[in-house]
Amino acid sequence: MISVVSYLAQEPLTVGEVKRYSRIDEDAEDGLIEQQIIPAARALAETRTGSIIRRGRFAEKITLGSALSVGAVTLVETVVVDGESVAFEAIEKGRRTVVLGQASAPKEAVVTFLAGVDISHYPGVRDWLLLTCGWMYRNRELMLTGSSAVNEMPRLYVDSLLVPLSLPPAF
């Protein structure tokens, strides 16, 4: 499982961008948009694509020789086995990063890495985030009450905007 060590950038959208795109005039719910809707839309995009969008430092426990579970990794910083930093090699395979160590047998390791994208290079993903934020805002009562009676956006069309960041299935 991946854990966030620290974020190195702001959310990929601002409250102003979401309000303009979704034609929201009132200011009363800016906090909801900033603190819940934008992070939720980004997290959903990260879940559906398998790639990290908001730049940050992350840690994941893996077996050396296997791939990190997310895409958009920009740098592997450290690999720790049994509490000790070890030499490693990070290899890109497709859109995945495989971490190799010096150990002769596969070992569990904690890998610290940087990941995230510049959303300006992915206009379709940005549009998906804006569409999702607008949908979440219009259906905010369902989010606030935790209702599961949510009508989803049309996924076939909308999720096609996420393809540039989507990882191929791993077997």
MODELLER restraints for C-alpha pairs under 7 A, 6 or more apart:
rsr = mdl.restraints
at = mdl.atoms
rsr.add(forms.Gaussian(group=physical.xy_distance, feature=features.Distance(at['CA:1:A'], at['CA:60:A']), mean=5.82, stdev=0.5))
rsr.add(forms.Gaussian(group=physical.xy_distance, feature=features.Distance(at['CA:1:A'], at['CA:61:A']), mean=6.72, stdev=0.5))
rsr.add(forms.Gaussian(group=physical.xy_distance, feature=features.Distance(at['CA:2:A'], at['CA:58:A']), mean=6.65, stdev=0.5))
rsr.add(forms.Gaussian(group=physical.xy_distance, feature=features.Distance(at['CA:2:A'], at['CA:59:A']), mean=5.68, stdev=0.5))
rsr.add(forms.Gaussian(group=physical.xy_distance, feature=features.Distance(at['CA:2:A'], at['CA:60:A']), mean=4.61, stdev=0.5))
rsr.add(forms.Gaussian(group=physical.xy_distance, feature=features.Distance(at['CA:3:A'], at['CA:58:A']), mean=5.63, stdev=0.5))
rsr.add(forms.Gaussian(group=physical.xy_distance, feature=features.Distance(at['CA:3:A'], at['CA:59:A']), mean=5.33, stdev=0.5))
rsr.add(forms.Gaussian(group=physical.xy_distance, feature=features.Distance(at['CA:3:A'], at['CA:60:A']), mean=6.46, stdev=0.5))
rsr.add(forms.Gaussian(group=physical.xy_distance, feature=features.Distance(at['CA:4:A'], at['CA:57:A']), mean=6.34, stdev=0.5))
rsr.add(forms.Gaussian(group=physical.xy_distance, feature=features.Distance(at['CA:4:A'], at['CA:58:A']), mean=4.60, stdev=0.5))
rsr.add(forms.Gaussian(group=physical.xy_distance, feature=features.Distance(at['CA:4:A'], at['CA:59:A']), mean=6.56, stdev=0.5))
rsr.add(forms.Gaussian(group=physical.xy_distance, feature=features.Distance(at['CA:5:A'], at['CA:57:A']), mean=5.30, stdev=0.5))
rsr.add(forms.Gaussian(group=physical.xy_distance, feature=features.Distance(at['CA:5:A'], at['CA:58:A']), mean=5.02, stdev=0.5))
rsr.add(forms.Gaussian(group=physical.xy_distance, feature=features.Distance(at['CA:5:A'], at['CA:59:A']), mean=6.60, stdev=0.5))
rsr.add(forms.Gaussian(group=physical.xy_distance, feature=features.Distance(at['CA:6:A'], at['CA:56:A']), mean=5.69, stdev=0.5))
rsr.add(forms.Gaussian(group=physical.xy_distance, feature=features.Distance(at['CA:6:A'], at['CA:57:A']), mean=5.27, stdev=0.5))
rsr.add(forms.Gaussian(group=physical.xy_distance, feature=features.Distance(at['CA:7:A'], at['CA:55:A']), mean=6.16, stdev=0.5))
rsr.add(forms.Gaussian(group=physical.xy_distance, feature=features.Distance(at['CA:7:A'], at['CA:56:A']), mean=4.01, stdev=0.5))
rsr.add(forms.Gaussian(group=physical.xy_distance, feature=features.Distance(at['CA:7:A'], at['CA:57:A']), mean=6.18, stdev=0.5))
rsr.add(forms.Gaussian(group=physical.xy_distance, feature=features.Distance(at['CA:8:A'], at['CA:55:A']), mean=5.50, stdev=0.5))
rsr.add(forms.Gaussian(group=physical.xy_distance, feature=features.Distance(at['CA:8:A'], at['CA:56:A']), mean=4.56, stdev=0.5))
rsr.add(forms.Gaussian(group=physical.xy_distance, feature=features.Distance(at['CA:9:A'], at['CA:54:A']), mean=6.50, stdev=0.5))
rsr.add(forms.Gaussian(group=physical.xy_distance, feature=features.Distance(at['CA:9:A'], at['CA:55:A']), mean=5.43, stdev=0.5))
rsr.add(forms.Gaussian(group=physical.xy_distance, feature=features.Distance(at['CA:9:A'], at['CA:56:A']), mean=6.72, stdev=0.5))
rsr.add(forms.Gaussian(group=physical.xy_distance, feature=features.Distance(at['CA:11:A'], at['CA:54:A']), mean=6.04, stdev=0.5))
rsr.add(forms.Gaussian(group=physical.xy_distance, feature=features.Distance(at['CA:12:A'], at['CA:54:A']), mean=6.41, stdev=0.5))
rsr.add(forms.Gaussian(group=physical.xy_distance, feature=features.Distance(at['CA:12:A'], at['CA:119:A']), mean=6.49, stdev=0.5))
rsr.add(forms.Gaussian(group=physical.xy_distance, feature=features.Distance(at['CA:13:A'], at['CA:38:A']), mean=6.89, stdev=0.5))
rsr.add(forms.Gaussian(group=physical.xy_distance, feature=features.Distance(at['CA:15:A'], at['CA:30:A']), mean=6.63, stdev=0.5))
rsr.add(forms.Gaussian(group=physical.xy_distance, feature=features.Distance(at['CA:15:A'], at['CA:33:A']), mean=6.28, stdev=0.5))
rsr.add(forms.Gaussian(group=physical.xy_distance, feature=features.Distance(at['CA:15:A'], at['CA:34:A']), mean=5.80, stdev=0.5))
rsr.add(forms.Gaussian(group=physical.xy_distance, feature=features.Distance(at['CA:18:A'], at['CA:130:A']), mean=6.04, stdev=0.5))
rsr.add(forms.Gaussian(group=physical.xy_distance, feature=features.Distance(at['CA:18:A'], at['CA:133:A']), mean=6.70, stdev=0.5))
rsr.add(forms.Gaussian(group=physical.xy_distance, feature=features.Distance(at['CA:18:A'], at['CA:134:A']), mean=6.96, stdev=0.5))
rsr.add(forms.Gaussian(group=physical.xy_distance, feature=features.Distance(at['CA:21:A'], at['CA:130:A']), mean=6.81, stdev=0.5))
rsr.add(forms.Gaussian(group=physical.xy_distance, feature=features.Distance(at['CA:22:A'], at['CA:134:A']), mean=5.20, stdev=0.5))
rsr.add(forms.Gaussian(group=physical.xy_distance, feature=features.Distance(at['CA:37:A'], at['CA:133:A']), mean=5.91, stdev=0.5))
rsr.add(forms.Gaussian(group=physical.xy_distance, feature=features.Distance(at['CA:37:A'], at['CA:136:A']), mean=6.48, stdev=0.5))
rsr.add(forms.Gaussian(group=physical.xy_distance, feature=features.Distance(at['CA:38:A'], at['CA:133:A']), mean=6.19, stdev=0.5))
rsr.add(forms.Gaussian(group=physical.xy_distance, feature=features.Distance(at['CA:41:A'], at['CA:129:A']), mean=5.96, stdev=0.5))
rsr.add(forms.Gaussian(group=physical.xy_distance, feature=features.Distance(at['CA:41:A'], at['CA:132:A']), mean=5.99, stdev=0.5))
rsr.add(forms.Gaussian(group=physical.xy_distance, feature=features.Distance(at['CA:41:A'], at['CA:133:A']), mean=6.02, stdev=0.5))
rsr.add(forms.Gaussian(group=physical.xy_distance, feature=features.Distance(at['CA:42:A'], at['CA:129:A']), mean=6.63, stdev=0.5))
rsr.add(forms.Gaussian(group=physical.xy_distance, feature=features.Distance(at['CA:46:A'], at['CA:52:A']), mean=5.53, stdev=0.5))
rsr.add(forms.Gaussian(group=physical.xy_distance, feature=features.Distance(at['CA:46:A'], at['CA:53:A']), mean=6.33, stdev=0.5))
rsr.add(forms.Gaussian(group=physical.xy_distance, feature=features.Distance(at['CA:49:A'], at['CA:162:A']), mean=6.58, stdev=0.5))
rsr.add(forms.Gaussian(group=physical.xy_distance, feature=features.Distance(at['CA:49:A'], at['CA:165:A']), mean=5.86, stdev=0.5))
rsr.add(forms.Gaussian(group=physical.xy_distance, feature=features.Distance(at['CA:49:A'], at['CA:166:A']), mean=3.98, stdev=0.5))
rsr.add(forms.Gaussian(group=physical.xy_distance, feature=features.Distance(at['CA:49:A'], at['CA:167:A']), mean=6.01, stdev=0.5))
rsr.add(forms.Gaussian(group=physical.xy_distance, feature=features.Distance(at['CA:50:A'], at['CA:70:A']), mean=5.18, stdev=0.5))
rsr.add(forms.Gaussian(group=physical.xy_distance, feature=features.Distance(at['CA:50:A'], at['CA:71:A']), mean=6.01, stdev=0.5))
rsr.add(forms.Gaussian(group=physical.xy_distance, feature=features.Distance(at['CA:50:A'], at['CA:166:A']), mean=6.06, stdev=0.5))
rsr.add(forms.Gaussian(group=physical.xy_distance, feature=features.Distance(at['CA:50:A'], at['CA:167:A']), mean=5.74, stdev=0.5))
rsr.add(forms.Gaussian(group=physical.xy_distance, feature=features.Distance(at['CA:51:A'], at['CA:70:A']), mean=5.10, stdev=0.5))
rsr.add(forms.Gaussian(group=physical.xy_distance, feature=features.Distance(at['CA:51:A'], at['CA:71:A']), mean=4.11, stdev=0.5))
rsr.add(forms.Gaussian(group=physical.xy_distance, feature=features.Distance(at['CA:51:A'], at['CA:72:A']), mean=5.43, stdev=0.5))
rsr.add(forms.Gaussian(group=physical.xy_distance, feature=features.Distance(at['CA:51:A'], at['CA:165:A']), mean=6.19, stdev=0.5))
rsr.add(forms.Gaussian(group=physical.xy_distance, feature=features.Distance(at['CA:51:A'], at['CA:166:A']), mean=6.59, stdev=0.5))
rsr.add(forms.Gaussian(group=physical.xy_distance, feature=features.Distance(at['CA:51:A'], at['CA:167:A']), mean=6.96, stdev=0.5))
rsr.add(forms.Gaussian(group=physical.xy_distance, feature=features.Distance(at['CA:52:A'], at['CA:70:A']), mean=6.64, stdev=0.5))
rsr.add(forms.Gaussian(group=physical.xy_distance, feature=features.Distance(at['CA:52:A'], at['CA:71:A']), mean=6.23, stdev=0.5))
rsr.add(forms.Gaussian(group=physical.xy_distance, feature=features.Distance(at['CA:52:A'], at['CA:72:A']), mean=5.75, stdev=0.5))
rsr.add(forms.Gaussian(group=physical.xy_distance, feature=features.Distance(at['CA:52:A'], at['CA:115:A']), mean=6.05, stdev=0.5))
rsr.add(forms.Gaussian(group=physical.xy_distance, feature=features.Distance(at['CA:52:A'], at['CA:116:A']), mean=4.86, stdev=0.5))
rsr.add(forms.Gaussian(group=physical.xy_distance, feature=features.Distance(at['CA:53:A'], at['CA:116:A']), mean=4.57, stdev=0.5))
rsr.add(forms.Gaussian(group=physical.xy_distance, feature=features.Distance(at['CA:53:A'], at['CA:117:A']), mean=5.21, stdev=0.5))
rsr.add(forms.Gaussian(group=physical.xy_distance, feature=features.Distance(at['CA:54:A'], at['CA:116:A']), mean=5.11, stdev=0.5))
rsr.add(forms.Gaussian(group=physical.xy_distance, feature=features.Distance(at['CA:54:A'], at['CA:117:A']), mean=6.66, stdev=0.5))
rsr.add(forms.Gaussian(group=physical.xy_distance, feature=features.Distance(at['CA:55:A'], at['CA:115:A']), mean=5.54, stdev=0.5))
rsr.add(forms.Gaussian(group=physical.xy_distance, feature=features.Distance(at['CA:55:A'], at['CA:116:A']), mean=3.87, stdev=0.5))
rsr.add(forms.Gaussian(group=physical.xy_distance, feature=features.Distance(at['CA:55:A'], at['CA:117:A']), mean=6.28, stdev=0.5))
rsr.add(forms.Gaussian(group=physical.xy_distance, feature=features.Distance(at['CA:56:A'], at['CA:114:A']), mean=5.72, stdev=0.5))
rsr.add(forms.Gaussian(group=physical.xy_distance, feature=features.Distance(at['CA:56:A'], at['CA:115:A']), mean=5.80, stdev=0.5))
rsr.add(forms.Gaussian(group=physical.xy_distance, feature=features.Distance(at['CA:56:A'], at['CA:116:A']), mean=6.45, stdev=0.5))
rsr.add(forms.Gaussian(group=physical.xy_distance, feature=features.Distance(at['CA:57:A'], at['CA:113:A']), mean=5.68, stdev=0.5))
rsr.add(forms.Gaussian(group=physical.xy_distance, feature=features.Distance(at['CA:57:A'], at['CA:114:A']), mean=4.58, stdev=0.5))
rsr.add(forms.Gaussian(group=physical.xy_distance, feature=features.Distance(at['CA:57:A'], at['CA:115:A']), mean=6.59, stdev=0.5))
rsr.add(forms.Gaussian(group=physical.xy_distance, feature=features.Distance(at['CA:58:A'], at['CA:112:A']), mean=5.66, stdev=0.5))
rsr.add(forms.Gaussian(group=physical.xy_distance, feature=features.Distance(at['CA:58:A'], at['CA:113:A']), mean=5.43, stdev=0.5))
rsr.add(forms.Gaussian(group=physical.xy_distance, feature=features.Distance(at['CA:58:A'], at['CA:114:A']), mean=6.24, stdev=0.5))
rsr.add(forms.Gaussian(group=physical.xy_distance, feature=features.Distance(at['CA:59:A'], at['CA:110:A']), mean=6.57, stdev=0.5))
rsr.add(forms.Gaussian(group=physical.xy_distance, feature=features.Distance(at['CA:59:A'], at['CA:111:A']), mean=5.46, stdev=0.5))
rsr.add(forms.Gaussian(group=physical.xy_distance, feature=features.Distance(at['CA:59:A'], at['CA:112:A']), mean=4.36, stdev=0.5))
rsr.add(forms.Gaussian(group=physical.xy_distance, feature=features.Distance(at['CA:59:A'], at['CA:113:A']), mean=6.31, stdev=0.5))
rsr.add(forms.Gaussian(group=physical.xy_distance, feature=features.Distance(at['CA:60:A'], at['CA:110:A']), mean=5.60, stdev=0.5))
rsr.add(forms.Gaussian(group=physical.xy_distance, feature=features.Distance(at['CA:60:A'], at['CA:111:A']), mean=5.37, stdev=0.5))
rsr.add(forms.Gaussian(group=physical.xy_distance, feature=features.Distance(at['CA:60:A'], at['CA:112:A']), mean=6.69, stdev=0.5))
rsr.add(forms.Gaussian(group=physical.xy_distance, feature=features.Distance(at['CA:61:A'], at['CA:108:A']), mean=6.79, stdev=0.5))
rsr.add(forms.Gaussian(group=physical.xy_distance, feature=features.Distance(at['CA:61:A'], at['CA:109:A']), mean=5.55, stdev=0.5))
rsr.add(forms.Gaussian(group=physical.xy_distance, feature=features.Distance(at['CA:61:A'], at['CA:110:A']), mean=4.38, stdev=0.5))
rsr.add(forms.Gaussian(group=physical.xy_distance, feature=features.Distance(at['CA:61:A'], at['CA:111:A']), mean=6.24, stdev=0.5))
rsr.add(forms.Gaussian(group=physical.xy_distance, feature=features.Distance(at['CA:62:A'], at['CA:108:A']), mean=5.67, stdev=0.5))
rsr.add(forms.Gaussian(group=physical.xy_distance, feature=features.Distance(at['CA:62:A'], at['CA:109:A']), mean=5.51, stdev=0.5))
rsr.add(forms.Gaussian(group=physical.xy_distance, feature=features.Distance(at['CA:62:A'], at['CA:110:A']), mean=6.44, stdev=0.5))
rsr.add(forms.Gaussian(group=physical.xy_distance, feature=features.Distance(at['CA:63:A'], at['CA:106:A']), mean=6.12, stdev=0.5))
rsr.add(forms.Gaussian(group=physical.xy_distance, feature=features.Distance(at['CA:63:A'], at['CA:107:A']), mean=5.37, stdev=0.5))
rsr.add(forms.Gaussian(group=physical.xy_distance, feature=features.Distance(at['CA:63:A'], at['CA:108:A']), mean=4.41, stdev=0.5))
rsr.add(forms.Gaussian(group=physical.xy_distance, feature=features.Distance(at['CA:63:A'], at['CA:109:A']), mean=5.96, stdev=0.5))
rsr.add(forms.Gaussian(group=physical.xy_distance, feature=features.Distance(at['CA:64:A'], at['CA:99:A']), mean=5.86, stdev=0.5))
rsr.add(forms.Gaussian(group=physical.xy_distance, feature=features.Distance(at['CA:64:A'], at['CA:100:A']), mean=5.38, stdev=0.5))
rsr.add(forms.Gaussian(group=physical.xy_distance, feature=features.Distance(at['CA:64:A'], at['CA:101:A']), mean=5.88, stdev=0.5))
rsr.add(forms.Gaussian(group=physical.xy_distance, feature=features.Distance(at['CA:64:A'], at['CA:106:A']), mean=5.57, stdev=0.5))
rsr.add(forms.Gaussian(group=physical.xy_distance, feature=features.Distance(at['CA:64:A'], at['CA:107:A']), mean=5.58, stdev=0.5))
rsr.add(forms.Gaussian(group=physical.xy_distance, feature=features.Distance(at['CA:64:A'], at['CA:108:A']), mean=6.26, stdev=0.5))
rsr.add(forms.Gaussian(group=physical.xy_distance, feature=features.Distance(at['CA:64:A'], at['CA:109:A']), mean=6.36, stdev=0.5))
rsr.add(forms.Gaussian(group=physical.xy_distance, feature=features.Distance(at['CA:65:A'], at['CA:98:A']), mean=6.27, stdev=0.5))
rsr.add(forms.Gaussian(group=physical.xy_distance, feature=features.Distance(at['CA:65:A'], at['CA:99:A']), mean=5.46, stdev=0.5))
rsr.add(forms.Gaussian(group=physical.xy_distance, feature=features.Distance(at['CA:65:A'], at['CA:100:A']), mean=4.65, stdev=0.5))
rsr.add(forms.Gaussian(group=physical.xy_distance, feature=features.Distance(at['CA:65:A'], at['CA:106:A']), mean=6.88, stdev=0.5))
rsr.add(forms.Gaussian(group=physical.xy_distance, feature=features.Distance(at['CA:66:A'], at['CA:98:A']), mean=5.38, stdev=0.5))
rsr.add(forms.Gaussian(group=physical.xy_distance, feature=features.Distance(at['CA:66:A'], at['CA:99:A']), mean=6.16, stdev=0.5))
rsr.add(forms.Gaussian(group=physical.xy_distance, feature=features.Distance(at['CA:67:A'], at['CA:96:A']), mean=6.24, stdev=0.5))
rsr.add(forms.Gaussian(group=physical.xy_distance, feature=features.Distance(at['CA:67:A'], at['CA:97:A']), mean=5.30, stdev=0.5))
rsr.add(forms.Gaussian(group=physical.xy_distance, feature=features.Distance(at['CA:67:A'], at['CA:98:A']), mean=3.96, stdev=0.5))
rsr.add(forms.Gaussian(group=physical.xy_distance, feature=features.Distance(at['CA:67:A'], at['CA:99:A']), mean=6.19, stdev=0.5))
rsr.add(forms.Gaussian(group=physical.xy_distance, feature=features.Distance(at['CA:68:A'], at['CA:96:A']), mean=6.75, stdev=0.5))
rsr.add(forms.Gaussian(group=physical.xy_distance, feature=features.Distance(at['CA:68:A'], at['CA:97:A']), mean=5.73, stdev=0.5))
rsr.add(forms.Gaussian(group=physical.xy_distance, feature=features.Distance(at['CA:68:A'], at['CA:98:A']), mean=6.28, stdev=0.5))
rsr.add(forms.Gaussian(group=physical.xy_distance, feature=features.Distance(at['CA:70:A'], at['CA:96:A']), mean=6.99, stdev=0.5))
rsr.add(forms.Gaussian(group=physical.xy_distance, feature=features.Distance(at['CA:71:A'], at['CA:95:A']), mean=6.00, stdev=0.5))
rsr.add(forms.Gaussian(group=physical.xy_distance, feature=features.Distance(at['CA:71:A'], at['CA:96:A']), mean=5.63, stdev=0.5))
rsr.add(forms.Gaussian(group=physical.xy_distance, feature=features.Distance(at['CA:71:A'], at['CA:167:A']), mean=6.59, stdev=0.5))
rsr.add(forms.Gaussian(group=physical.xy_distance, feature=features.Distance(at['CA:72:A'], at['CA:115:A']), mean=5.39, stdev=0.5))
rsr.add(forms.Gaussian(group=physical.xy_distance, feature=features.Distance(at['CA:72:A'], at['CA:116:A']), mean=5.42, stdev=0.5))
rsr.add(forms.Gaussian(group=physical.xy_distance, feature=features.Distance(at['CA:72:A'], at['CA:117:A']), mean=6.36, stdev=0.5))
rsr.add(forms.Gaussian(group=physical.xy_distance, feature=features.Distance(at['CA:73:A'], at['CA:97:A']), mean=6.99, stdev=0.5))
rsr.add(forms.Gaussian(group=physical.xy_distance, feature=features.Distance(at['CA:73:A'], at['CA:113:A']), mean=6.98, stdev=0.5))
rsr.add(forms.Gaussian(group=physical.xy_distance, feature=features.Distance(at['CA:73:A'], at['CA:114:A']), mean=5.91, stdev=0.5))
rsr.add(forms.Gaussian(group=physical.xy_distance, feature=features.Distance(at['CA:73:A'], at['CA:115:A']), mean=4.09, stdev=0.5))
rsr.add(forms.Gaussian(group=physical.xy_distance, feature=features.Distance(at['CA:73:A'], at['CA:116:A']), mean=6.57, stdev=0.5))
rsr.add(forms.Gaussian(group=physical.xy_distance, feature=features.Distance(at['CA:74:A'], at['CA:114:A']), mean=5.54, stdev=0.5))
rsr.add(forms.Gaussian(group=physical.xy_distance, feature=features.Distance(at['CA:74:A'], at['CA:115:A']), mean=5.12, stdev=0.5))
rsr.add(forms.Gaussian(group=physical.xy_distance, feature=features.Distance(at['CA:75:A'], at['CA:113:A']), mean=5.59, stdev=0.5))
rsr.add(forms.Gaussian(group=physical.xy_distance, feature=features.Distance(at['CA:75:A'], at['CA:114:A']), mean=5.12, stdev=0.5))
rsr.add(forms.Gaussian(group=physical.xy_distance, feature=features.Distance(at['CA:75:A'], at['CA:115:A']), mean=7.00, stdev=0.5))
rsr.add(forms.Gaussian(group=physical.xy_distance, feature=features.Distance(at['CA:76:A'], at['CA:90:A']), mean=6.77, stdev=0.5))
rsr.add(forms.Gaussian(group=physical.xy_distance, feature=features.Distance(at['CA:76:A'], at['CA:112:A']), mean=6.22, stdev=0.5))
rsr.add(forms.Gaussian(group=physical.xy_distance, feature=features.Distance(at['CA:76:A'], at['CA:113:A']), mean=4.25, stdev=0.5))
rsr.add(forms.Gaussian(group=physical.xy_distance, feature=features.Distance(at['CA:76:A'], at['CA:114:A']), mean=6.39, stdev=0.5))
rsr.add(forms.Gaussian(group=physical.xy_distance, feature=features.Distance(at['CA:77:A'], at['CA:112:A']), mean=5.52, stdev=0.5))
rsr.add(forms.Gaussian(group=physical.xy_distance, feature=features.Distance(at['CA:77:A'], at['CA:113:A']), mean=5.13, stdev=0.5))
rsr.add(forms.Gaussian(group=physical.xy_distance, feature=features.Distance(at['CA:78:A'], at['CA:85:A']), mean=6.77, stdev=0.5))
rsr.add(forms.Gaussian(group=physical.xy_distance, feature=features.Distance(at['CA:78:A'], at['CA:111:A']), mean=5.75, stdev=0.5))
rsr.add(forms.Gaussian(group=physical.xy_distance, feature=features.Distance(at['CA:78:A'], at['CA:112:A']), mean=5.18, stdev=0.5))
rsr.add(forms.Gaussian(group=physical.xy_distance, feature=features.Distance(at['CA:79:A'], at['CA:85:A']), mean=5.65, stdev=0.5))
rsr.add(forms.Gaussian(group=physical.xy_distance, feature=features.Distance(at['CA:79:A'], at['CA:86:A']), mean=5.84, stdev=0.5))
rsr.add(forms.Gaussian(group=physical.xy_distance, feature=features.Distance(at['CA:79:A'], at['CA:88:A']), mean=6.83, stdev=0.5))
rsr.add(forms.Gaussian(group=physical.xy_distance, feature=features.Distance(at['CA:79:A'], at['CA:109:A']), mean=6.26, stdev=0.5))
rsr.add(forms.Gaussian(group=physical.xy_distance, feature=features.Distance(at['CA:79:A'], at['CA:110:A']), mean=5.73, stdev=0.5))
rsr.add(forms.Gaussian(group=physical.xy_distance, feature=features.Distance(at['CA:79:A'], at['CA:111:A']), mean=4.57, stdev=0.5))
rsr.add(forms.Gaussian(group=physical.xy_distance, feature=features.Distance(at['CA:79:A'], at['CA:112:A']), mean=6.52, stdev=0.5))
rsr.add(forms.Gaussian(group=physical.xy_distance, feature=features.Distance(at['CA:80:A'], at['CA:86:A']), mean=5.93, stdev=0.5))
rsr.add(forms.Gaussian(group=physical.xy_distance, feature=features.Distance(at['CA:80:A'], at['CA:109:A']), mean=5.38, stdev=0.5))
rsr.add(forms.Gaussian(group=physical.xy_distance, feature=features.Distance(at['CA:80:A'], at['CA:110:A']), mean=5.17, stdev=0.5))
rsr.add(forms.Gaussian(group=physical.xy_distance, feature=features.Distance(at['CA:80:A'], at['CA:111:A']), mean=6.50, stdev=0.5))
rsr.add(forms.Gaussian(group=physical.xy_distance, feature=features.Distance(at['CA:81:A'], at['CA:108:A']), mean=6.46, stdev=0.5))
rsr.add(forms.Gaussian(group=physical.xy_distance, feature=features.Distance(at['CA:81:A'], at['CA:109:A']), mean=4.72, stdev=0.5))
rsr.add(forms.Gaussian(group=physical.xy_distance, feature=features.Distance(at['CA:81:A'], at['CA:110:A']), mean=6.71, stdev=0.5))
rsr.add(forms.Gaussian(group=physical.xy_distance, feature=features.Distance(at['CA:87:A'], at['CA:101:A']), mean=6.15, stdev=0.5))
rsr.add(forms.Gaussian(group=physical.xy_distance, feature=features.Distance(at['CA:87:A'], at['CA:102:A']), mean=6.35, stdev=0.5))
rsr.add(forms.Gaussian(group=physical.xy_distance, feature=features.Distance(at['CA:88:A'], at['CA:99:A']), mean=6.78, stdev=0.5))
rsr.add(forms.Gaussian(group=physical.xy_distance, feature=features.Distance(at['CA:88:A'], at['CA:100:A']), mean=5.48, stdev=0.5))
rsr.add(forms.Gaussian(group=physical.xy_distance, feature=features.Distance(at['CA:88:A'], at['CA:101:A']), mean=4.45, stdev=0.5))
rsr.add(forms.Gaussian(group=physical.xy_distance, feature=features.Distance(at['CA:88:A'], at['CA:102:A']), mean=6.54, stdev=0.5))
rsr.add(forms.Gaussian(group=physical.xy_distance, feature=features.Distance(at['CA:89:A'], at['CA:99:A']), mean=5.86, stdev=0.5))
rsr.add(forms.Gaussian(group=physical.xy_distance, feature=features.Distance(at['CA:89:A'], at['CA:100:A']), mean=5.09, stdev=0.5))
rsr.add(forms.Gaussian(group=physical.xy_distance, feature=features.Distance(at['CA:89:A'], at['CA:101:A']), mean=6.45, stdev=0.5))
rsr.add(forms.Gaussian(group=physical.xy_distance, feature=features.Distance(at['CA:90:A'], at['CA:97:A']), mean=6.36, stdev=0.5))
rsr.add(forms.Gaussian(group=physical.xy_distance, feature=features.Distance(at['CA:90:A'], at['CA:98:A']), mean=5.66, stdev=0.5))
rsr.add(forms.Gaussian(group=physical.xy_distance, feature=features.Distance(at['CA:90:A'], at['CA:99:A']), mean=4.62, stdev=0.5))
rsr.add(forms.Gaussian(group=physical.xy_distance, feature=features.Distance(at['CA:90:A'], at['CA:100:A']), mean=6.26, stdev=0.5))
rsr.add(forms.Gaussian(group=physical.xy_distance, feature=features.Distance(at['CA:91:A'], at['CA:97:A']), mean=5.62, stdev=0.5))
rsr.add(forms.Gaussian(group=physical.xy_distance, feature=features.Distance(at['CA:91:A'], at['CA:98:A']), mean=5.15, stdev=0.5))
rsr.add(forms.Gaussian(group=physical.xy_distance, feature=features.Distance(at['CA:91:A'], at['CA:99:A']), mean=6.48, stdev=0.5))
rsr.add(forms.Gaussian(group=physical.xy_distance, feature=features.Distance(at['CA:92:A'], at['CA:98:A']), mean=6.26, stdev=0.5))
rsr.add(forms.Gaussian(group=physical.xy_distance, feature=features.Distance(at['CA:95:A'], at['CA:167:A']), mean=6.30, stdev=0.5))
rsr.add(forms.Gaussian(group=physical.xy_distance, feature=features.Distance(at['CA:119:A'], at['CA:126:A']), mean=6.33, stdev=0.5))
rsr.add(forms.Gaussian(group=physical.xy_distance, feature=features.Distance(at['CA:124:A'], at['CA:161:A']), mean=4.72, stdev=0.5))
rsr.add(forms.Gaussian(group=physical.xy_distance, feature=features.Distance(at['CA:124:A'], at['CA:162:A']), mean=6.63, stdev=0.5))
rsr.add(forms.Gaussian(group=physical.xy_distance, feature=features.Distance(at['CA:125:A'], at['CA:161:A']), mean=5.54, stdev=0.5))
rsr.add(forms.Gaussian(group=physical.xy_distance, feature=features.Distance(at['CA:125:A'], at['CA:162:A']), mean=5.21, stdev=0.5))
rsr.add(forms.Gaussian(group=physical.xy_distance, feature=features.Distance(at['CA:128:A'], at['CA:158:A']), mean=6.47, stdev=0.5))
rsr.add(forms.Gaussian(group=physical.xy_distance, feature=features.Distance(at['CA:128:A'], at['CA:161:A']), mean=6.07, stdev=0.5))
rsr.add(forms.Gaussian(group=physical.xy_distance, feature=features.Distance(at['CA:142:A'], at['CA:150:A']), mean=6.84, stdev=0.5))
